[in-house]
Amino acid sequence: MLTIAVLPWVVFMLCASITLVLVRVCRGPNDVDRVLAIDVLTLLTIALLVTLGIARDERHYFEAAALLAVVACVSTLAIARYLLRGRVIE
Amino acid sequence: MSALPWWLDALIALSLLVGAVFSLLAAWALFRLEEVRLRLHVASLAGSVGLGGVLLGSALYFGYQHSMLPREGLILLFVLLTTPLSAQALGNAVSALYPHAVPVVPSSAESKGEGQ
């Protein structure tokens, strides 16, 4: 099966991406870099969860991925607003 | 897993690979580029494409295998709706916090000519 043969490579590439983005999180010169890298990190985690769901033929990983998508967006917007204004809620 | 026809199998594998390769490209660019705004551009572009590929593969797989309505489109719609919003907000933060940071975009001839 082609999908089963491809899945380890997909997981490997996603893990390599997560490592690169984590280096950027540690090394980022300023706050915006770190927020951006953590946002990308969340997208990569969603992709990894969905891939794991295919590999195990398990539907429940999807719920965690959906939840993570919602939380990632709201938290990124809130942190960007905090960086811009100094407070989140007016 | 055994009931997948070969074309659907190939399509799922292809979309998963495309998504993973685009994620790797985005992460490599995020690691490599040297200015905030370039990284912002790359992350907001390629991150959503990479996630879209993986989600398309998952939607095809689960839609065929369990004959259920795939809800991956929900995640994709949400990410595609909110990635520009967060990119805009982060860009505003960059402009407000670091107003003197000029984006470094060397042309290929320049960077080849005056390499440091």
Backbone of each chain as ProteinMPNN parsed JSONL, in Angstrom:
{"seq_chain_A": "MLTIAVLPWVVFMLCASITLVLVRVCRGPNDVDRVLAIDVLTLLTIALLVTLGIARDERHYFEAAALLAVVACVSTLAIARYLLRGRVIE", "coords_chain_A": {"N_chain_A": [[0.849, -1.209, 0.0], [0.517, 2.134, -0.9], [0.022, 4.368, 0.69], [0.64, 3.515, 3.292], [3.333, 3.025, 2.957], [4.226, 5.577, 2.578], [3.688, 6.973, 4.87], [5.655, 6.869, 7.128], [7.675, 8.556, 6.1], [6.329, 10.955, 5.847], [5.797, 11.509, 8.533], [8.421, 11.744, 9.415], [9.312, 14.007, 7.987], [7.602, 15.949, 9.028], [8.414, 15.944, 11.694], [11.056, 16.795, 11.449], [10.537, 19.385, 10.526], [9.314, 20.429, 12.79], [11.468, 20.416, 14.541], [13.181, 22.32, 13.314], [11.585, 24.615, 13.53], [11.424, 24.817, 16.263], [14.052, 25.482, 16.878], [14.048, 28.052, 15.835], [12.217, 29.215, 17.58], [13.694, 29.187, 19.97], [15.844, 30.824, 19.234], [14.916, 33.149, 18.157], [15.111, 36.599, 17.365], [13.377, 38.555, 18.363], [10.165, 39.231, 19.975], [8.002, 38.931, 18.2], [8.928, 37.136, 16.333], [9.062, 34.816, 17.869], [6.375, 34.403, 18.556], [5.284, 34.016, 16.018], [6.689, 31.713, 15.24], [5.733, 29.897, 17.104], [3.088, 29.811, 16.357], [3.295, 28.61, 13.794], [4.325, 26.227, 14.692], [2.126, 25.143, 16.0], [0.426, 24.668, 13.821], [1.948, 22.684, 12.556], [1.826, 20.705, 14.487], [-0.881, 20.069, 14.396], [-0.987, 18.96, 11.822], [0.664, 16.736, 12.266], [-0.838, 15.307, 14.151], [-3.093, 14.642, 12.626], [-1.925, 13.028, 10.687], [-1.046, 10.932, 12.316], [-3.518, 9.977, 13.075], [-4.4, 8.856, 10.641], [-2.473, 6.85, 10.409], [-3.011, 5.143, 12.534], [-5.584, 4.509, 12.035], [-7.637, 5.769, 13.39], [-10.209, 7.76, 14.605], [-10.324, 9.637, 16.557], [-8.178, 11.329, 16.947], [-8.647, 13.477, 15.41], [-10.361, 15.198, 16.75], [-8.799, 16.371, 18.743], [-7.072, 17.75, 17.055], [-8.793, 19.622, 15.851], [-9.587, 21.129, 18.037], [-7.119, 22.206, 18.773], [-6.608, 23.819, 16.559], [-8.525, 25.853, 16.84], [-7.8, 26.985, 19.344], [-5.19, 27.806, 18.798], [-5.437, 29.885, 16.908], [-6.903, 31.871, 18.316], [-5.205, 32.391, 20.463], [-2.912, 33.343, 19.185], [-3.861, 35.689, 18.006], [-4.524, 37.089, 20.335], [-2.018, 37.39, 21.58], [-0.674, 38.912, 19.676], [-2.19, 41.221, 19.802], [-1.625, 41.968, 22.383], [1.114, 42.515, 22.189], [0.954, 44.718, 20.559], [-0.718, 46.651, 21.817], [-0.27, 46.503, 24.547], [-2.095, 45.565, 26.306], [-4.706, 43.11, 26.602], [-7.495, 43.097, 26.861], [-9.629, 45.769, 26.46]], "CA_chain_A": [[0.0, 0.0, 0.0], [1.326, 3.342, -1.07], [-0.159, 5.285, 1.821], [1.391, 2.994, 4.438], [4.753, 3.203, 2.675], [4.566, 7.002, 2.61], [3.428, 7.573, 6.191], [6.847, 7.181, 7.939], [8.377, 9.717, 5.553], [5.559, 12.158, 6.209], [6.043, 11.782, 9.958], [9.807, 12.202, 9.543], [9.43, 15.398, 7.512], [6.919, 16.842, 9.974], [9.24, 16.067, 12.904], [12.186, 17.658, 11.102], [10.019, 20.756, 10.492], [9.086, 20.867, 14.169], [12.783, 20.711, 15.112], [13.659, 23.599, 12.771], [10.795, 25.717, 14.082], [11.804, 24.961, 17.679], [15.303, 26.262, 16.887], [13.669, 29.458, 15.64], [11.597, 29.686, 18.828], [14.741, 29.465, 20.955], [16.85, 31.753, 18.773], [14.298, 34.31, 17.525], [15.67, 37.818, 17.953], [12.402, 39.353, 19.104], [8.944, 38.549, 20.416], [7.136, 38.591, 17.071], [9.479, 35.901, 15.777], [8.691, 33.661, 18.694], [4.932, 34.176, 18.409], [5.083, 33.459, 14.684], [7.203, 30.342, 15.211], [4.834, 29.039, 17.882], [1.904, 29.633, 15.517], [3.631, 27.574, 12.808], [4.483, 24.982, 15.454], [0.802, 24.581, 16.231], [-0.043, 24.103, 12.551], [2.667, 21.428, 12.324], [1.299, 19.709, 15.422], [-2.167, 19.628, 13.846], [-0.693, 18.047, 10.715], [1.198, 15.488, 12.823], [-1.956, 14.583, 14.774], [-3.94, 14.079, 11.573], [-1.166, 11.916, 10.108], [-1.101, 9.846, 13.291], [-4.862, 9.424, 12.976], [-4.44, 7.962, 9.48], [-1.609, 5.688, 10.63], [-3.638, 4.223, 13.481], [-6.97, 4.3, 11.623], [-8.372, 6.171, 14.594], [-10.833, 9.018, 14.257], [-10.394, 10.575, 17.683], [-7.111, 12.321, 16.876], [-9.168, 14.644, 14.712], [-10.979, 16.138, 17.702], [-7.7, 17.138, 19.332], [-6.555, 18.658, 16.039], [-9.747, 20.725, 15.676], [-9.488, 21.969, 19.237], [-5.846, 22.911, 18.703], [-6.729, 24.868, 15.539], [-9.28, 26.968, 17.408], [-7.026, 27.632, 20.412], [-4.004, 28.451, 18.225], [-5.8, 31.158, 16.29], [-7.305, 32.865, 19.312], [-4.063, 32.796, 21.281], [-2.015, 34.175, 18.378], [-4.461, 37.036, 17.911], [-4.446, 37.757, 21.634], [-0.637, 37.799, 21.856], [-0.36, 40.017, 18.771], [-2.854, 42.4, 20.337], [-0.875, 42.366, 23.579], [2.363, 43.142, 21.749], [0.669, 45.995, 19.912], [-1.381, 47.632, 22.666], [0.16, 46.41, 25.928], [-3.116, 44.869, 27.083], [-5.516, 42.294, 25.709], [-8.88, 43.542, 26.945], [-9.665, 47.235, 26.655]], "C_chain_A": [[0.871, 1.24, 0.0], [1.231, 4.253, 0.138], [0.649, 4.828, 3.027], [2.886, 3.184, 4.223], [5.167, 4.653, 2.84], [4.513, 7.569, 4.025], [4.678, 7.811, 7.038], [7.61, 8.385, 7.43], [7.667, 11.007, 5.904], [5.816, 12.531, 7.66], [7.461, 12.31, 10.165], [9.944, 13.655, 9.124], [8.76, 16.365, 8.481], [7.745, 17.017, 11.244], [10.466, 16.926, 12.647], [11.748, 19.123, 11.065], [9.835, 21.291, 11.902], [10.417, 21.207, 14.832], [13.311, 22.062, 14.632], [12.912, 24.775, 13.393], [11.12, 25.926, 15.561], [13.12, 25.71, 17.819], [14.988, 27.741, 16.721], [13.016, 30.023, 16.901], [12.671, 30.048, 19.847], [15.596, 30.643, 20.544], [16.281, 33.083, 18.309], [14.724, 35.619, 18.168], [14.644, 38.623, 18.741], [11.124, 38.557, 19.335], [8.085, 38.089, 19.246], [7.61, 37.303, 16.402], [9.02, 34.69, 16.556], [7.211, 33.352, 18.573], [4.634, 33.52, 17.073], [5.528, 31.999, 14.629], [6.284, 29.41, 16.0], [3.535, 28.807, 17.121], [2.141, 28.538, 14.472], [3.783, 26.213, 13.483], [3.131, 24.329, 15.717], [0.219, 23.981, 14.955], [0.633, 22.761, 12.273], [2.166, 20.339, 13.259], [-0.05, 19.188, 14.958], [-1.936, 18.624, 12.72], [-0.188, 16.701, 11.228], [0.092, 14.652, 13.466], [-2.82, 13.916, 13.714], [-3.248, 12.893, 10.91], [-1.185, 10.697, 11.024], [-2.476, 9.185, 13.275], [-5.009, 8.493, 11.787], [-3.655, 6.69, 9.774], [-2.276, 4.673, 11.549], [-5.089, 3.91, 13.145], [-7.925, 4.66, 12.766], [-8.92, 7.576, 14.36], [-10.663, 10.074, 15.346], [-9.276, 11.594, 17.705], [-7.611, 13.609, 16.252], [-9.737, 15.679, 15.675], [-9.915, 17.009, 18.353], [-7.161, 18.155, 18.336], [-7.472, 19.863, 15.865], [-9.675, 21.698, 16.848], [-8.235, 22.826, 19.193], [-5.906, 24.044, 17.679], [-7.431, 26.092, 16.108], [-8.435, 27.741, 18.416], [-5.834, 28.386, 19.837], [-4.335, 29.813, 17.652], [-6.078, 32.217, 17.336], [-6.101, 33.339, 20.114], [-3.092, 33.652, 20.477], [-2.551, 35.592, 18.245], [-4.324, 37.786, 19.221], [-3.03, 38.233, 21.918], [-0.229, 38.95, 20.942], [-0.968, 41.314, 19.283], [-2.125, 42.918, 21.579], [0.431, 43.052, 23.193], [2.109, 44.54, 21.212], [0.189, 47.034, 20.908], [-0.888, 47.614, 24.106], [-0.88, 45.781, 26.831], [-4.025, 44.143, 26.095], [-6.951, 42.802, 25.676], [-8.887, 45.03, 27.258], [-10.346, 47.575, 27.964]], "O_chain_A": [[1.815, 1.375, 0.778], [2.225, 4.84, 0.565], [1.271, 5.643, 3.708], [3.627, 3.466, 5.165], [6.31, 4.942, 3.197], [5.213, 8.531, 4.339], [4.778, 8.881, 7.638], [8.141, 9.161, 8.224], [8.295, 12.019, 6.215], [6.025, 13.699, 7.988], [7.686, 13.204, 10.98], [10.6, 14.447, 9.801], [9.268, 17.458, 8.732], [7.78, 18.107, 11.815], [10.88, 17.697, 13.513], [12.483, 20.004, 11.511], [10.15, 22.446, 12.187], [10.501, 22.169, 15.596], [13.822, 22.854, 15.424], [13.51, 25.794, 13.739], [11.099, 27.052, 16.057], [13.298, 26.485, 18.759], [15.586, 28.587, 17.386], [13.239, 31.183, 17.248], [12.583, 31.082, 20.509], [16.043, 31.401, 21.404], [17.025, 34.038, 18.088], [14.7, 35.739, 19.393], [15.008, 39.308, 19.696], [11.009, 37.392, 18.955], [7.508, 37.002, 19.28], [6.802, 36.485, 15.962], [8.639, 33.67, 15.983], [6.82, 32.187, 18.495], [3.836, 32.586, 16.994], [4.845, 31.153, 14.052], [6.08, 28.261, 15.608], [2.941, 27.733, 17.221], [1.305, 27.654, 14.284], [3.417, 25.182, 12.92], [3.005, 23.106, 15.662], [-0.404, 22.92, 14.991], [-0.01, 21.817, 11.815], [2.087, 19.174, 12.869], [-0.341, 18.001, 15.104], [-2.587, 17.581, 12.657], [-0.558, 15.651, 10.701], [0.086, 13.428, 13.341], [-3.233, 12.768, 13.873], [-3.882, 11.883, 10.607], [-1.324, 9.565, 10.56], [-2.585, 7.97, 13.443], [-5.663, 7.455, 11.889], [-4.095, 5.589, 9.442], [-2.117, 3.467, 11.358], [-5.752, 3.154, 13.856], [-8.883, 3.943, 13.054], [-8.181, 8.477, 13.963], [-10.837, 11.266, 15.092], [-9.38, 12.613, 18.388], [-7.084, 14.69, 16.515], [-9.615, 16.883, 15.451], [-10.089, 18.218, 18.502], [-6.832, 19.282, 18.706], [-6.999, 20.994, 15.744], [-9.7, 22.916, 16.674], [-8.266, 24.011, 19.524], [-5.328, 25.109, 17.897], [-6.998, 27.224, 15.893], [-8.352, 28.968, 18.368], [-5.492, 29.469, 20.313], [-3.61, 30.782, 17.875], [-5.555, 33.329, 17.259], [-5.974, 34.526, 20.415], [-2.505, 34.589, 21.018], [-1.808, 36.567, 18.353], [-4.04, 38.983, 19.227], [-2.834, 39.335, 22.431], [0.479, 39.862, 21.37], [-0.347, 42.374, 19.21], [-2.02, 44.124, 21.801], [0.812, 44.054, 23.798], [2.932, 45.439, 21.38], [0.633, 48.181, 20.863], [-1.062, 48.599, 24.825], [-0.597, 45.489, 27.993], [-4.107, 44.501, 24.92], [-7.553, 42.925, 24.609], [-8.235, 45.487, 28.197], [-10.474, 48.75, 28.307]]}, "seq_chain_B": "MSALPWWLDALIALSLLVGAVFSLLAAWALFRLEEVRLRLHVASLAGSVGLGGVLLGSALYFGYQHSMLPREGLILLFVLLTTPLSAQALGNAVSALYPHAVPVVPSSAESKGEGQ", "coords_chain_B": {"N_chain_B": [[-8.097, -0.931, 5.81], [-7.449, -2.296, 3.599], [-9.193, -2.041, 1.566], [-8.919, 0.077, -0.109], [-9.047, 1.528, -3.319], [-6.554, 1.578, -5.996], [-6.057, 4.069, -7.159], [-7.131, 5.924, -5.452], [-5.584, 5.433, -3.261], [-3.055, 6.205, -4.216], [-3.607, 8.905, -4.597], [-4.116, 9.803, -1.995], [-1.612, 9.291, -0.823], [-0.044, 11.005, -2.359], [-1.095, 13.57, -1.745], [-0.572, 13.689, 0.983], [2.231, 13.618, 0.927], [2.801, 15.978, -0.481], [1.811, 17.875, 1.297], [3.523, 17.419, 3.514], [6.016, 18.028, 2.407], [5.699, 20.739, 1.804], [5.332, 21.728, 4.369], [7.852, 21.208, 5.412], [9.392, 22.87, 3.79], [8.405, 25.37, 4.576], [9.207, 25.394, 7.249], [11.978, 25.256, 6.982], [12.464, 27.653, 5.651], [11.601, 29.404, 7.596], [13.544, 28.913, 9.446], [15.771, 29.812, 8.118], [15.583, 32.352, 6.831], [16.339, 35.891, 7.226], [15.021, 38.1, 8.172], [12.301, 39.673, 9.909], [9.886, 40.211, 8.549], [10.042, 38.796, 6.176], [10.013, 36.198, 7.154], [7.474, 36.203, 8.262], [5.856, 36.4, 5.981], [6.504, 33.981, 4.609], [5.746, 32.06, 6.493], [2.984, 32.457, 6.778], [2.142, 31.862, 4.236], [3.104, 29.232, 3.361], [2.604, 27.565, 5.472], [-0.173, 27.185, 5.674], [-0.686, 25.924, 3.249], [0.767, 23.533, 3.499], [-0.526, 22.298, 5.692], [-3.007, 22.083, 4.49], [-2.589, 20.126, 2.481], [-2.055, 17.785, 3.995], [-4.456, 17.613, 5.418], [-6.254, 17.254, 3.321], [-5.522, 14.714, 2.4], [-6.197, 13.211, 4.676], [-8.961, 13.658, 4.767], [-9.831, 12.421, 2.398], [-9.074, 9.762, 2.947], [-10.514, 9.059, 5.345], [-13.073, 9.668, 4.516], [-13.548, 7.776, 2.529], [-12.945, 5.317, 3.758], [-14.445, 5.03, 6.121], [-16.817, 5.898, 5.299], [-17.933, 8.305, 6.12], [-18.988, 11.709, 6.56], [-16.4, 13.799, 5.873], [-14.855, 15.913, 8.198], [-12.662, 17.477, 7.966], [-12.547, 19.678, 6.407], [-13.547, 21.657, 7.968], [-11.516, 22.317, 9.847], [-9.637, 23.192, 7.966], [-10.958, 25.346, 6.765], [-11.157, 27.016, 8.964], [-8.458, 27.5, 9.601], [-7.584, 28.686, 7.212], [-9.151, 30.946, 7.245], [-8.235, 32.317, 9.483], [-5.455, 32.559, 9.446], [-4.537, 34.753, 7.734], [-5.544, 36.832, 9.309], [-4.084, 36.655, 11.738], [-1.549, 37.005, 10.69], [-1.733, 39.592, 9.738], [-2.125, 40.962, 12.152], [0.284, 40.392, 13.477], [2.039, 41.604, 11.699], [1.298, 44.274, 12.007], [2.157, 44.558, 14.625], [4.916, 44.275, 14.255], [5.437, 46.547, 12.695], [4.804, 48.534, 14.518], [6.472, 48.053, 16.712], [9.089, 47.75, 15.761], [9.966, 50.011, 13.972], [12.069, 50.844, 12.382], [13.19, 48.728, 11.189], [14.167, 47.627, 8.202], [13.011, 45.685, 5.512], [15.122, 43.135, 4.302], [15.854, 42.47, 1.151], [17.74, 41.066, -0.891], [18.706, 41.208, -4.308], [19.436, 38.569, -6.672], [21.738, 38.937, -8.193], [23.052, 40.969, -6.825], [23.51, 39.804, -4.302], [25.163, 37.809, -5.108], [27.248, 39.224, -6.141], [28.323, 40.912, -4.111], [29.092, 39.269, -1.855], [29.477, 38.568, 1.604]], "CA_chain_B": [[-7.017, -0.36, 5.006], [-7.174, -3.11, 2.417], [-10.241, -1.857, 0.569], [-8.699, 1.289, -0.895], [-8.606, 1.339, -4.711], [-5.158, 2.036, -6.132], [-5.951, 5.489, -7.522], [-7.379, 6.713, -4.235], [-4.384, 5.232, -2.445], [-2.007, 7.075, -4.757], [-3.996, 10.296, -4.38], [-3.903, 10.097, -0.572], [-0.165, 9.351, -0.581], [0.486, 12.211, -3.01], [-1.45, 14.796, -1.019], [0.181, 13.685, 2.243], [3.622, 13.98, 0.641], [2.859, 17.398, -0.83], [1.654, 18.63, 2.533], [4.719, 17.306, 4.353], [7.124, 18.753, 1.771], [5.473, 22.177, 1.97], [5.607, 22.052, 5.775], [9.305, 21.22, 5.593], [9.888, 24.089, 3.145], [8.068, 26.516, 5.424], [10.038, 25.378, 8.455], [13.337, 25.566, 6.574], [12.515, 29.089, 5.378], [11.481, 30.08, 8.885], [14.838, 28.751, 10.099], [16.862, 30.327, 7.324], [15.474, 33.763, 6.439], [17.024, 36.676, 8.245], [14.299, 39.296, 8.595], [11.017, 39.293, 10.49], [8.764, 40.271, 7.616], [10.176, 37.669, 5.244], [9.537, 35.006, 7.861], [6.015, 36.336, 8.393], [5.301, 36.092, 4.668], [6.661, 32.557, 4.308], [4.982, 31.232, 7.433], [1.543, 32.537, 6.519], [1.826, 31.232, 2.953], [3.365, 27.805, 3.179], [2.042, 26.797, 6.569], [-1.549, 26.773, 5.382], [-0.67, 24.962, 2.14], [1.199, 22.236, 4.014], [-1.612, 21.727, 6.47], [-4.078, 21.745, 3.552], [-2.293, 18.855, 1.852], [-2.248, 16.691, 4.959], [-5.89, 17.504, 5.736], [-6.93, 16.68, 2.157], [-5.286, 13.282, 2.446], [-6.99, 12.618, 5.757], [-10.38, 13.71, 4.41], [-10.062, 11.367, 1.408], [-8.954, 8.459, 3.598], [-11.629, 8.766, 6.251], [-14.323, 9.733, 3.772], [-13.778, 6.518, 1.83], [-12.789, 4.144, 4.61], [-15.531, 4.909, 7.091], [-18.0, 6.446, 4.617], [-18.545, 9.375, 6.9], [-18.721, 13.034, 6.019], [-15.147, 14.255, 6.499], [-14.954, 17.257, 8.767], [-11.384, 18.155, 7.887], [-12.781, 20.983, 5.795], [-13.803, 22.613, 9.057], [-10.2, 22.802, 10.299], [-8.992, 23.923, 6.878], [-11.649, 26.629, 6.644], [-10.805, 27.852, 10.112], [-7.055, 27.938, 9.478], [-7.467, 29.613, 6.085], [-9.782, 32.22, 7.609], [-7.595, 33.041, 10.578], [-4.028, 32.813, 9.208], [-4.316, 36.148, 7.33], [-5.831, 37.731, 10.436], [-2.967, 36.691, 12.68], [-0.403, 37.582, 9.99], [-1.958, 41.046, 9.739], [-1.903, 41.492, 13.506], [1.723, 40.331, 13.764], [2.682, 42.635, 10.887], [1.071, 45.549, 12.695], [3.034, 44.599, 15.798], [6.275, 44.539, 13.767], [5.533, 47.953, 12.274], [4.731, 49.411, 15.677], [7.569, 47.841, 17.666], [10.395, 47.9, 15.122], [9.652, 50.802, 12.778], [13.245, 51.126, 11.569], [13.693, 47.508, 10.567], [13.841, 47.606, 6.783], [13.136, 44.322, 4.997], [16.311, 42.895, 3.497], [15.547, 41.615, 0.008], [18.81, 41.217, -1.878], [18.522, 40.534, -5.591], [20.39, 37.459, -6.763], [23.011, 39.444, -8.716], [23.704, 41.721, -5.75], [24.011, 38.924, -3.249], [26.276, 37.052, -5.651], [28.366, 40.122, -6.39], [28.967, 41.418, -2.9], [28.953, 38.346, -0.73], [30.327, 39.029, 2.704]], "C_chain_B": [[-6.855, -1.118, 3.706], [-8.132, -2.785, 1.282], [-10.018, -0.632, -0.313], [-8.362, 0.928, -2.342], [-7.271, 2.034, -4.94], [-5.079, 3.513, -6.418], [-6.192, 6.363, -6.303], [-6.186, 6.617, -3.29], [-3.27, 6.165, -2.896], [-2.32, 8.533, -4.493], [-3.762, 10.707, -2.921], [-2.419, 10.24, -0.283], [0.428, 10.623, -1.157], [0.159, 13.461, -2.2], [-0.75, 14.857, 0.342], [1.624, 14.124, 2.019], [3.75, 15.462, 0.317], [2.734, 18.259, 0.421], [2.898, 18.6, 3.393], [5.874, 18.087, 3.753], [6.941, 20.265, 1.935], [5.699, 22.604, 3.422], [7.105, 22.15, 6.019], [9.913, 22.474, 4.965], [9.618, 25.311, 4.016], [8.957, 26.569, 6.647], [11.478, 25.746, 8.128], [13.478, 27.068, 6.31], [12.429, 29.879, 6.675], [12.799, 30.022, 9.641], [15.893, 29.603, 9.422], [16.785, 31.837, 7.083], [15.879, 34.672, 7.585], [16.237, 37.901, 8.698], [12.88, 38.906, 8.983], [9.925, 39.22, 9.437], [8.824, 39.182, 6.563], [9.66, 36.391, 5.892], [8.023, 35.021, 8.008], [5.33, 35.918, 7.104], [5.325, 34.585, 4.413], [5.782, 31.7, 5.207], [3.501, 31.268, 7.115], [1.19, 31.9, 5.189], [1.906, 29.713, 3.033], [2.796, 26.969, 4.314], [0.651, 26.299, 6.262], [-1.589, 25.775, 4.237], [-0.257, 23.571, 2.626], [0.122, 21.546, 4.816], [-2.764, 21.306, 5.569], [-3.834, 20.415, 2.872], [-2.555, 17.682, 2.77], [-3.735, 16.506, 5.265], [-6.679, 16.929, 4.568], [-6.751, 15.162, 2.123], [-6.131, 12.598, 3.502], [-8.474, 12.596, 5.42], [-10.714, 12.627, 3.397], [-10.067, 9.996, 2.073], [-10.169, 8.138, 4.45], [-12.968, 8.815, 5.544], [-14.607, 8.433, 3.048], [-13.859, 5.352, 2.797], [-13.979, 3.949, 5.543], [-16.836, 5.484, 6.566], [-18.74, 7.44, 5.5], [-18.218, 10.707, 6.244], [-17.449, 13.564, 6.672], [-15.27, 15.702, 6.974], [-13.626, 17.996, 8.745], [-11.516, 19.541, 7.263], [-13.025, 22.068, 6.82], [-12.491, 23.208, 9.561], [-9.574, 23.675, 9.228], [-9.619, 25.298, 6.714], [-11.239, 27.566, 7.768], [-9.392, 28.388, 9.981], [-6.911, 28.957, 8.347], [-8.114, 30.952, 6.39], [-8.928, 33.01, 8.581], [-6.113, 33.289, 10.371], [-3.763, 34.232, 8.697], [-4.563, 37.143, 8.461], [-4.643, 37.826, 11.373], [-1.718, 37.26, 12.014], [-0.509, 39.101, 9.959], [-1.656, 41.645, 11.104], [-0.419, 41.481, 13.854], [2.483, 41.363, 12.938], [2.496, 44.017, 11.481], [1.984, 45.671, 13.9], [4.474, 44.878, 15.382], [6.434, 46.011, 13.409], [5.54, 48.884, 13.472], [5.962, 49.287, 16.559], [8.926, 48.117, 17.045], [10.237, 48.712, 13.851], [10.865, 51.01, 11.872], [13.818, 49.888, 10.908], [13.231, 47.456, 9.127], [13.992, 46.18, 6.278], [14.339, 44.181, 4.079], [15.94, 41.956, 2.374], [16.655, 41.799, -1.012], [18.434, 40.54, -3.187], [19.646, 39.528, -5.765], [21.745, 37.953, -7.256], [23.773, 40.166, -7.61], [24.319, 40.782, -4.72], [25.169, 38.082, -3.766], [27.503, 37.948, -5.783], [29.092, 40.525, -5.123], [28.684, 40.509, -1.717], [29.928, 38.73, 0.365], [31.243, 37.89, 3.167]], "O_chain_B": [[-6.187, -0.633, 2.793], [-7.91, -3.211, 0.149], [-10.845, -0.335, -1.176], [-7.478, 0.103, -2.575], [-6.892, 2.944, -4.202], [-4.137, 4.171, -5.977], [-5.553, 7.401, -6.13], [-5.828, 7.58, -2.613], [-2.624, 6.827, -2.084], [-1.421, 9.321, -4.2], [-3.277, 11.804, -2.642], [-1.997, 11.17, 0.404], [1.289, 11.252, -0.542], [1.022, 14.313, -1.99], [-0.378, 15.935, 0.804], [2.178, 14.895, 2.802], [4.68, 16.127, 0.773], [3.454, 19.243, 0.587], [3.298, 19.625, 3.945], [6.631, 18.735, 4.476], [7.909, 20.987, 2.176], [6.196, 23.7, 3.681], [7.577, 23.039, 6.728], [10.832, 23.072, 5.525], [10.479, 26.176, 4.178], [9.413, 27.64, 7.047], [12.131, 26.458, 8.891], [14.475, 27.682, 6.691], [13.1, 30.898, 6.837], [13.144, 30.944, 10.38], [16.82, 30.073, 10.081], [17.805, 32.524, 7.126], [15.785, 34.3, 8.755], [16.728, 38.67, 9.525], [12.322, 37.941, 8.461], [9.129, 38.281, 9.425], [7.79, 38.694, 6.106], [8.958, 35.601, 5.261], [7.368, 33.985, 7.895], [4.348, 35.176, 7.123], [4.312, 33.987, 4.051], [5.154, 30.742, 4.754], [2.827, 30.239, 7.171], [0.062, 31.44, 5.011], [0.924, 29.005, 2.808], [2.533, 25.78, 4.131], [0.315, 25.149, 6.542], [-2.427, 24.873, 4.235], [-0.842, 22.563, 2.229], [-0.122, 20.351, 4.645], [-3.428, 20.303, 5.831], [-4.773, 19.639, 2.695], [-3.194, 16.704, 2.381], [-4.217, 15.377, 5.362], [-7.653, 16.205, 4.772], [-7.694, 14.419, 1.853], [-6.709, 11.539, 3.261], [-9.172, 11.635, 5.744], [-11.755, 11.979, 3.505], [-10.94, 9.169, 1.809], [-10.782, 7.081, 4.301], [-13.897, 8.096, 5.914], [-15.761, 8.015, 2.95], [-14.736, 4.497, 2.677], [-14.458, 2.83, 5.726], [-17.832, 5.553, 7.285], [-19.966, 7.428, 5.615], [-17.273, 10.807, 5.461], [-17.414, 13.761, 7.887], [-15.725, 16.582, 6.244], [-13.467, 19.016, 9.416], [-10.729, 20.448, 7.537], [-12.75, 23.244, 6.581], [-12.355, 24.425, 9.689], [-9.048, 24.751, 9.514], [-8.917, 26.295, 6.546], [-11.004, 28.755, 7.552], [-9.141, 29.57, 10.215], [-6.213, 29.961, 8.491], [-7.691, 31.982, 5.864], [-8.893, 34.239, 8.518], [-5.544, 34.147, 11.046], [-2.834, 34.873, 9.187], [-3.883, 38.165, 8.562], [-4.232, 38.919, 11.763], [-0.913, 37.92, 12.67], [0.483, 39.81, 10.13], [-1.018, 42.692, 11.21], [0.09, 42.431, 14.449], [3.462, 41.938, 13.414], [3.414, 44.837, 11.466], [2.524, 46.742, 14.174], [5.182, 45.623, 16.058], [7.426, 46.646, 13.767], [6.209, 49.917, 13.448], [6.45, 50.283, 17.095], [9.818, 48.651, 17.704], [10.359, 48.165, 12.755], [10.695, 51.325, 10.694], [14.796, 49.963, 10.164], [12.046, 47.263, 8.854], [14.99, 45.524, 6.577], [14.552, 45.004, 3.189], [15.729, 40.766, 2.608], [16.518, 42.62, -1.92], [17.903, 39.43, -3.185], [20.677, 39.611, -5.099], [22.784, 37.467, -6.81], [24.984, 40.001, -7.469], [25.473, 40.934, -4.32], [26.047, 37.681, -3.003], [28.636, 37.515, -5.571], [30.321, 40.487, -5.059], [28.112, 40.928, -0.712], [31.05, 39.16, 0.1], [32.039, 38.073, 4.087]]}, "name": "protein", "num_of_chains": 2, "seq": "MLTIAVLPWVVFMLCASITLVLVRVCRGPNDVDRVLAIDVLTLLTIALLVTLGIARDERHYFEAAALLAVVACVSTLAIARYLLRGRVIEMSALPWWLDALIALSLLVGAVFSLLAAWALFRLEEVRLRLHVASLAGSVGLGGVLLGSALYFGYQHSMLPREGLILLFVLLTTPLSAQALGNAVSALYPHAVPVVPSSAESKGEGQ"}
